[in-house]
Amino acid sequence: MAHKFILTPIVFFFVCGLCGENISAETEHLVKAESVEVRILSSNLANGGTIGEWGFSALVKVDQHCVLFDAGWDPQTVLRNAKTLNVDLSCVSDVVLSHFHADHTTGLIPILEHVRKTNPDGMRRIHVAQGMFLSRHNAVDKGKSERNAMIEMRVQLESRGVEFIEYAKPSEILPGVWVTGPVKRQHAEKNYPRSMRVRMDGEWVEDYVPESQGLSIVTESGPIVLLGCGHSGAVNLLEQVQQTIQDQPIQALMGGMHLFAADDETLGWTADKLRQIGIEHLMAGHCTGIEPLYRLRAGLNLSRKTAVVGAVGSRFVYGEGIYPTAIAQ
């Protein structure tokens, strides 16, 4: 199926909502992280004593701060893998959620309860993009049941002292750590399920996951970027990072890119655009797909050292590179 570049009216609203928005400071004035380590705690591929699932989560350590990016699907996956990998989650103060889907959010409450046992002040803030709490339903059941579990989970988490912070634009949440907020759809990367509907302005429309956002860490060598499923499109997201946060080649890109079912034309276009953007390291997993990762590696002129499947336990260390697991080398 050919890759079509057509903006829907709803997508156009978000594009124009950010038209002219450029909050990027001069590169030399940005707060830059000196130490960054990202470890994958939930993804589709796993080996050793870890377990894989259709989900994503990563622990991001930036200087003196710990941020959890997404929380996996099964309630216990992140906790089990953290224990197996000897990863301490008690340092987590902030959580960034990429979007509302269950494979990125279900682990939140069990992780919170685990963290609070040793750190009563842990996980006090959850950062989301606008659109996170919109009502959803499946087109098949015609609205008979609410499909956005985050609406109810928000109530439960707030009762435990968690603050939700919603963003309409790229924002710095910790020194050198940014969320992209809603991503403007400059290209029609339709990397999302077509069976869901979202209620916007009183109408049910195709759910293009308007709240899909990424996490960007500013470094001297360029931004380190995480995405959950890339439902906004990895190209759209990275172009927004360069336009509004830090205009340098991407030091590392990690997470899910939702390309597992992409056709050859889409993969070729994506690789061409990412090569133009500039990617130094790629550690993509979850919904990226194994074959698409290999296609991107070739298209970006990367190697087995600089482009690997982001399996559970894989690490990226700023200044050192990727530490893959045995299964992903």
GUZA-256150 format. One record per residue (C-alpha): residue in three letters; x, y, z. Coordinates in Angstrom, 1 decimal, decimal comma, padded with zeros to 4 digits. Layout:
<pts>
+--------+--------+--------+--------+
: residu :   east :  north :     up :
+--------+--------+--------+--------+
:    ALA :      X :      Y :      Z :
...
+--------+--------+--------+--------+
</pts>
This chain:
<pts>
+--------+--------+--------+--------+
: residu :   east :  north :     up :
+--------+--------+--------+--------+
:    MET :  000,0 :  000,0 :  000,0 :
:    ALA :  001,5 :  003,3 : -001,0 :
:    HIS :  002,5 :  005,8 :  001,7 :
:    LYS :  000,1 :  008,7 :  001,4 :
:    PHE :  000,8 :  012,2 :  002,6 :
:    ILE : -002,6 :  013,7 :  003,3 :
:    LEU : -003,4 :  015,8 :  006,4 :
:    THR : -006,8 :  015,2 :  007,8 :
:    PRO : -008,8 :  018,2 :  009,1 :
:    ILE : -008,3 :  017,0 :  012,7 :
:    VAL : -004,5 :  016,7 :  012,2 :
:    PHE : -004,5 :  020,1 :  010,6 :
:    PHE : -005,9 :  021,6 :  013,8 :
:    PHE : -002,9 :  020,4 :  015,8 :
:    VAL : -000,5 :  021,5 :  013,1 :
:    CYS : -001,9 :  025,0 :  013,1 :
:    GLY : -002,2 :  024,9 :  016,9 :
:    LEU :  001,6 :  025,0 :  017,0 :
:    CYS :  002,2 :  027,0 :  013,8 :
:    GLY :  005,0 :  029,5 :  014,4 :
:    GLU :  005,7 :  027,9 :  017,8 :
:    ASN :  009,5 :  027,8 :  018,3 :
:    ILE :  010,6 :  027,9 :  021,9 :
:    SER :  014,1 :  026,6 :  021,3 :
:    ALA :  016,7 :  028,6 :  023,0 :
:    GLU :  020,1 :  029,1 :  021,4 :
:    THR :  022,0 :  025,8 :  021,8 :
:    GLU :  024,7 :  027,4 :  024,0 :
:    HIS :  022,0 :  028,6 :  026,4 :
:    LEU :  020,3 :  025,3 :  026,9 :
:    VAL :  020,8 :  023,3 :  030,1 :
:    LYS :  022,8 :  020,3 :  029,0 :
:    ALA :  022,9 :  016,9 :  030,8 :
:    GLU :  026,3 :  015,6 :  031,5 :
:    SER :  025,4 :  012,0 :  032,5 :
:    VAL :  022,6 :  010,0 :  030,8 :
:    GLU :  021,8 :  006,3 :  031,1 :
:    VAL :  018,7 :  004,7 :  029,6 :
:    ARG :  017,8 :  001,1 :  030,4 :
:    ILE :  014,9 : -000,8 :  028,8 :
:    LEU :  012,6 : -002,5 :  031,3 :
:    SER :  009,7 : -003,6 :  029,1 :
:    SER :  009,8 : -004,5 :  025,4 :
:    ASN :  008,9 : -007,4 :  023,1 :
:    LEU :  012,3 : -009,1 :  023,0 :
:    ALA :  014,0 : -010,5 :  026,1 :
:    ASN :  016,5 : -013,1 :  027,2 :
:    GLY :  018,0 : -014,5 :  030,3 :
:    GLY :  015,8 : -014,2 :  033,3 :
:    THR :  013,9 : -011,2 :  032,0 :
:    ILE :  010,5 : -011,4 :  030,4 :
:    GLY :  009,2 : -009,8 :  027,2 :
:    GLU :  005,8 : -008,4 :  026,4 :
:    TRP :  004,0 : -006,2 :  024,0 :
:    GLY :  004,8 : -003,1 :  025,9 :
:    PHE :  007,4 : -000,5 :  026,7 :
:    SER :  009,1 :  001,1 :  029,7 :
:    ALA :  012,5 :  002,6 :  030,3 :
:    LEU :  014,4 :  004,0 :  033,3 :
:    VAL :  016,1 :  007,2 :  032,4 :
:    LYS :  018,9 :  008,6 :  034,7 :
:    VAL :  019,9 :  012,1 :  033,9 :
:    ASP :  022,6 :  013,6 :  036,2 :
:    GLN :  020,9 :  013,4 :  039,7 :
:    HIS :  017,4 :  012,7 :  038,4 :
:    CYS :  015,5 :  009,5 :  037,7 :
:    VAL :  012,6 :  009,5 :  035,2 :
:    LEU :  010,4 :  006,5 :  034,3 :
:    PHE :  009,3 :  006,7 :  030,7 :
:    ASP :  006,1 :  004,6 :  030,3 :
:    ALA :  005,2 :  001,6 :  032,5 :
:    GLY :  004,6 : -001,5 :  030,5 :
:    TRP :  001,5 : -003,6 :  029,9 :
:    ASP :  001,4 : -006,4 :  032,5 :
:    PRO :  001,1 : -005,0 :  036,0 :
:    GLN :  004,2 : -006,9 :  037,1 :
:    THR :  006,5 : -006,8 :  034,1 :
:    VAL :  008,6 : -003,7 :  034,9 :
:    LEU :  008,9 : -004,8 :  038,6 :
:    ARG :  010,0 : -008,3 :  037,7 :
:    ASN :  012,5 : -007,2 :  035,1 :
:    ALA :  013,9 : -004,5 :  037,4 :
:    LYS :  014,5 : -007,1 :  040,1 :
:    THR :  016,1 : -009,5 :  037,7 :
:    LEU :  018,4 : -006,7 :  036,3 :
:    ASN :  019,1 : -005,4 :  039,8 :
:    VAL :  017,7 : -002,0 :  038,9 :
:    ASP :  016,6 :  000,2 :  041,8 :
:    LEU :  013,4 :  002,1 :  041,0 :
:    SER :  013,2 :  004,0 :  044,3 :
:    CYS :  015,0 :  007,0 :  042,8 :
:    VAL :  012,1 :  007,7 :  040,4 :
:    SER :  010,6 :  011,2 :  041,1 :
:    ASP :  008,9 :  011,8 :  037,7 :
:    VAL :  007,0 :  009,7 :  035,1 :
:    VAL :  006,6 :  010,6 :  031,5 :
:    LEU :  003,8 :  008,8 :  029,6 :
:    SER :  004,0 :  008,7 :  025,8 :
:    HIS :  000,2 :  008,1 :  025,3 :
:    PHE : -002,8 :  006,4 :  026,9 :
:    HIS : -002,5 :  002,9 :  025,5 :
:    ALA : -002,5 :  000,1 :  028,1 :
:    ASP :  000,8 : -001,4 :  026,9 :
:    HIS :  002,5 :  001,8 :  028,2 :
:    THR :  000,4 :  002,6 :  031,3 :
:    THR : -000,9 : -000,6 :  033,1 :
:    GLY :  002,1 : -000,9 :  035,4 :
:    LEU :  001,8 :  002,5 :  036,9 :
:    ILE :  000,0 :  001,7 :  040,2 :
:    PRO :  002,1 : -001,4 :  041,1 :
:    ILE :  005,3 :  000,5 :  040,3 :
:    LEU :  004,1 :  003,4 :  042,5 :
:    GLU :  003,3 :  001,1 :  045,4 :
:    HIS :  006,7 : -000,5 :  045,1 :
:    VAL :  008,6 :  002,8 :  044,9 :
:    ARG :  006,7 :  004,3 :  047,9 :
:    LYS :  007,7 :  001,4 :  050,2 :
:    THR :  011,3 :  002,8 :  050,2 :
:    ASN :  010,7 :  006,4 :  049,0 :
:    PRO :  007,5 :  008,0 :  050,3 :
:    ASP :  008,2 :  011,0 :  048,1 :
:    GLY :  008,7 :  009,0 :  044,9 :
:    MET :  006,7 :  009,3 :  041,7 :
:    ARG :  005,0 :  012,5 :  042,7 :
:    ARG :  004,6 :  013,8 :  039,1 :
:    ILE :  003,3 :  012,3 :  035,9 :
:    HIS :  003,8 :  014,3 :  032,7 :
:    VAL :  001,4 :  013,9 :  029,8 :
:    ALA :  000,5 :  015,7 :  026,7 :
:    GLN : -002,9 :  017,3 :  026,1 :
:    GLY : -005,4 :  014,7 :  024,9 :
:    MET : -004,4 :  012,0 :  027,3 :
:    PHE : -007,8 :  011,9 :  029,1 :
:    LEU : -010,1 :  012,2 :  026,1 :
:    SER : -012,9 :  009,5 :  025,9 :
:    ARG : -012,2 :  006,6 :  023,5 :
:    HIS : -014,1 :  003,7 :  022,1 :
:    ASN : -013,6 :  000,9 :  019,6 :
:    ALA : -015,5 :  001,4 :  016,4 :
:    VAL : -016,7 : -002,2 :  016,5 :
:    ASP : -018,6 : -001,8 :  019,8 :
:    LYS : -019,9 :  001,6 :  018,8 :
:    GLY : -019,2 :  003,3 :  022,2 :
:    LYS : -020,7 :  000,7 :  024,5 :
:    SER : -017,6 :  000,9 :  026,8 :
:    GLU : -014,9 :  003,4 :  027,6 :
:    ARG : -011,6 :  002,3 :  026,2 :
:    ASN : -009,4 :  004,9 :  027,9 :
:    ALA : -008,4 :  003,3 :  031,2 :
:    MET : -006,3 :  006,4 :  032,1 :
:    ILE : -009,5 :  008,3 :  032,9 :
:    GLU : -010,2 :  006,1 :  035,9 :
:    MET : -006,5 :  005,4 :  036,7 :
:    ARG : -006,0 :  009,2 :  037,0 :
:    VAL : -008,5 :  009,3 :  039,9 :
:    GLN : -006,8 :  006,4 :  041,6 :
:    LEU : -003,3 :  007,9 :  041,2 :
:    GLU : -004,3 :  011,4 :  042,3 :
:    SER : -005,9 :  009,9 :  045,5 :
:    ARG : -002,3 :  008,6 :  046,2 :
:    GLY : -000,9 :  012,1 :  046,0 :
:    VAL :  000,3 :  012,0 :  042,3 :
:    GLU :  000,1 :  015,2 :  040,3 :
:    PHE : -000,7 :  015,0 :  036,6 :
:    ILE :  000,8 :  017,8 :  034,5 :
:    GLU : -000,5 :  018,3 :  031,0 :
:    TYR :  001,5 :  020,0 :  028,3 :
:    ALA :  000,3 :  021,8 :  025,2 :
:    LYS :  003,9 :  022,5 :  023,8 :
:    PRO :  007,5 :  021,4 :  024,3 :
:    SER :  008,5 :  022,0 :  027,9 :
:    GLU :  011,5 :  021,4 :  030,2 :
:    ILE :  010,4 :  019,3 :  033,2 :
:    LEU :  013,8 :  018,9 :  034,8 :
:    PRO :  017,2 :  020,5 :  034,0 :
:    GLY :  018,0 :  019,3 :  030,5 :
:    VAL :  015,0 :  017,0 :  030,3 :
:    TRP :  012,1 :  018,0 :  028,0 :
:    VAL :  008,7 :  016,6 :  026,9 :
:    THR :  007,7 :  017,3 :  023,4 :
:    GLY :  004,0 :  017,8 :  024,2 :
:    PRO :  001,6 :  017,1 :  021,3 :
:    VAL :  003,5 :  016,6 :  018,0 :
:    LYS :  002,4 :  018,6 :  015,0 :
:    ARG :  001,8 :  016,3 :  012,0 :
:    GLN :  003,9 :  017,8 :  009,3 :
:    HIS :  004,0 :  014,5 :  007,5 :
:    ALA :  001,1 :  012,0 :  007,3 :
:    GLU :  002,8 :  009,2 :  009,2 :
:    LYS : -000,3 :  007,2 :  010,2 :
:    ASN :  001,5 :  004,9 :  012,7 :
:    TYR : -001,5 :  004,1 :  014,8 :
:    PRO : -004,4 :  001,6 :  015,0 :
:    ARG : -007,4 :  002,5 :  012,8 :
:    SER : -010,1 :  000,8 :  014,9 :
:    MET : -010,3 :  003,4 :  017,7 :
:    ARG : -012,4 :  006,6 :  017,9 :
:    VAL : -011,7 :  009,6 :  020,1 :
:    ARG : -014,3 :  012,2 :  021,2 :
:    MET : -013,1 :  015,7 :  020,2 :
:    ASP : -015,3 :  018,8 :  020,1 :
:    GLY : -018,4 :  016,7 :  020,7 :
:    GLU : -017,8 :  014,4 :  017,8 :
:    TRP : -016,3 :  010,9 :  017,4 :
:    VAL : -013,4 :  010,9 :  015,0 :
:    GLU : -010,5 :  008,5 :  014,1 :
:    ASP : -008,2 :  008,3 :  017,1 :
:    TYR : -004,9 :  009,5 :  015,7 :
:    VAL : -003,5 :  009,6 :  019,3 :
:    PRO : -003,2 :  013,4 :  019,6 :
:    GLU : -001,4 :  013,1 :  022,9 :
:    SER :  001,4 :  011,0 :  021,5 :
:    GLN :  004,7 :  012,6 :  022,8 :
:    GLY :  008,3 :  011,9 :  023,3 :
:    LEU :  011,0 :  012,6 :  025,9 :
:    SER :  014,2 :  014,5 :  024,9 :
:    ILE :  017,4 :  015,0 :  026,9 :
:    VAL :  019,6 :  017,8 :  025,8 :
:    THR :  023,4 :  017,0 :  025,6 :
:    GLU :  026,4 :  018,7 :  024,2 :
:    SER :  026,4 :  016,1 :  021,4 :
:    GLY :  022,7 :  016,5 :  020,5 :
:    PRO :  019,3 :  015,3 :  021,8 :
:    ILE :  018,7 :  011,8 :  023,2 :
:    VAL :  015,1 :  011,0 :  022,3 :
:    LEU :  012,7 :  008,3 :  023,6 :
:    LEU :  009,3 :  007,6 :  022,0 :
:    GLY :  006,7 :  005,1 :  023,2 :
:    CYS :  005,1 :  003,9 :  020,0 :
:    GLY :  005,8 :  006,9 :  017,8 :
:    HIS :  002,1 :  007,2 :  016,9 :
:    SER :  002,8 :  010,8 :  015,8 :
:    GLY :  005,4 :  009,5 :  013,5 :
:    ALA :  009,1 :  009,3 :  014,4 :
:    VAL :  010,0 :  011,8 :  011,7 :
:    ASN :  007,3 :  014,3 :  012,9 :
:    LEU :  008,5 :  013,9 :  016,4 :
:    LEU :  012,2 :  014,3 :  015,7 :
:    GLU :  011,7 :  017,3 :  013,4 :
:    GLN :  009,7 :  019,0 :  016,3 :
:    VAL :  012,6 :  018,2 :  018,7 :
:    GLN :  015,0 :  019,9 :  016,4 :
:    GLN :  012,7 :  022,9 :  015,7 :
:    THR :  011,7 :  023,6 :  019,3 :
:    ILE :  014,2 :  022,1 :  021,7 :
:    GLN :  017,7 :  021,5 :  020,2 :
:    ASP :  018,6 :  021,9 :  016,6 :
:    GLN :  021,4 :  019,2 :  016,3 :
:    PRO :  021,6 :  015,7 :  014,9 :
:    ILE :  020,0 :  013,1 :  017,2 :
:    GLN :  022,5 :  011,5 :  019,5 :
:    ALA :  020,3 :  008,5 :  020,2 :
:    LEU :  016,7 :  007,4 :  019,3 :
:    MET :  015,1 :  004,7 :  021,5 :
:    GLY :  011,7 :  003,1 :  022,0 :
:    GLY :  008,9 :  001,9 :  019,7 :
:    MET :  008,3 :  003,3 :  016,2 :
:    HIS :  005,2 :  001,3 :  015,2 :
:    LEU :  006,7 :  000,1 :  011,9 :
:    PHE :  006,1 : -003,6 :  012,4 :
:    ALA :  003,5 : -003,7 :  009,7 :
:    ALA :  004,9 : -000,9 :  007,5 :
:    ASP :  005,3 : -001,6 :  003,7 :
:    ASP :  008,5 : -001,2 :  001,8 :
:    GLU :  007,7 :  002,3 :  000,6 :
:    THR :  007,0 :  003,5 :  004,1 :
:    LEU :  010,2 :  002,0 :  005,5 :
:    GLY :  012,2 :  003,5 :  002,7 :
:    TRP :  010,7 :  006,9 :  003,1 :
:    THR :  011,2 :  006,8 :  006,9 :
:    ALA :  014,9 :  005,7 :  006,5 :
:    ASP :  015,5 :  008,5 :  004,0 :
:    LYS :  014,0 :  011,2 :  006,3 :
:    LEU :  015,8 :  009,9 :  009,4 :
:    ARG :  019,1 :  009,9 :  007,5 :
:    GLN :  018,5 :  013,6 :  006,7 :
:    ILE :  017,7 :  014,4 :  010,3 :
:    GLY :  020,8 :  012,5 :  011,5 :
:    ILE :  020,8 :  009,6 :  013,9 :
:    GLU :  024,0 :  008,5 :  015,7 :
:    HIS :  022,5 :  005,6 :  017,7 :
:    LEU :  019,3 :  003,6 :  017,2 :
:    MET :  018,0 :  001,3 :  019,9 :
:    ALA :  014,4 :  000,7 :  018,7 :
:    GLY :  012,2 : -002,1 :  020,0 :
:    HIS :  008,6 : -002,9 :  021,0 :
:    CYS :  006,3 : -002,1 :  018,0 :
:    THR :  009,2 : -001,2 :  015,7 :
:    GLY :  009,5 : -004,8 :  014,5 :
:    ILE :  012,7 : -006,8 :  013,9 :
:    GLU :  012,9 : -006,5 :  010,1 :
:    PRO :  012,1 : -002,8 :  010,1 :
:    LEU :  015,0 : -002,2 :  012,6 :
:    TYR :  017,4 : -004,0 :  010,2 :
:    ARG :  016,0 : -001,9 :  007,2 :
:    LEU :  016,6 :  001,3 :  009,2 :
:    ARG :  020,1 :  000,2 :  010,2 :
:    ALA :  021,0 : -000,2 :  006,5 :
:    GLY :  019,2 :  003,0 :  005,4 :
:    LEU :  020,8 :  005,1 :  008,1 :
:    ASN :  024,3 :  003,6 :  007,4 :
:    LEU :  024,6 :  002,4 :  010,9 :
:    SER :  026,3 : -000,7 :  012,2 :
:    ARG :  025,6 : -003,6 :  014,6 :
:    LYS :  027,3 : -001,5 :  017,3 :
:    THR :  025,2 :  001,7 :  016,7 :
:    ALA :  021,8 :  000,2 :  015,7 :
:    VAL :  020,3 : -002,7 :  017,7 :
:    VAL :  016,9 : -004,1 :  018,8 :
:    GLY :  016,0 : -002,5 :  022,1 :
:    ALA :  015,5 : -005,7 :  024,1 :
:    VAL :  014,8 : -005,8 :  027,8 :
:    GLY :  018,0 : -004,9 :  029,7 :
:    SER :  019,6 : -003,0 :  026,8 :
:    ARG :  021,3 :  000,2 :  027,9 :
:    PHE :  022,4 :  003,4 :  026,2 :
:    VAL :  025,1 :  005,4 :  028,1 :
:    TYR :  025,9 :  008,9 :  026,8 :
:    GLY :  029,5 :  009,1 :  025,8 :
:    GLU :  029,9 :  005,3 :  025,6 :
:    GLY :  027,2 :  004,0 :  023,3 :
:    ILE :  024,8 :  001,0 :  023,3 :
:    TYR :  025,2 : -002,0 :  025,5 :
:    PRO :  022,9 : -004,6 :  023,9 :
:    THR :  021,8 : -007,8 :  025,4 :
:    ALA :  023,1 : -011,1 :  024,0 :
:    ILE :  019,9 : -011,7 :  022,0 :
:    ALA :  020,1 : -008,3 :  020,3 :
:    GLN :  023,7 : -008,0 :  019,4 :
+--------+--------+--------+--------+
</pts>
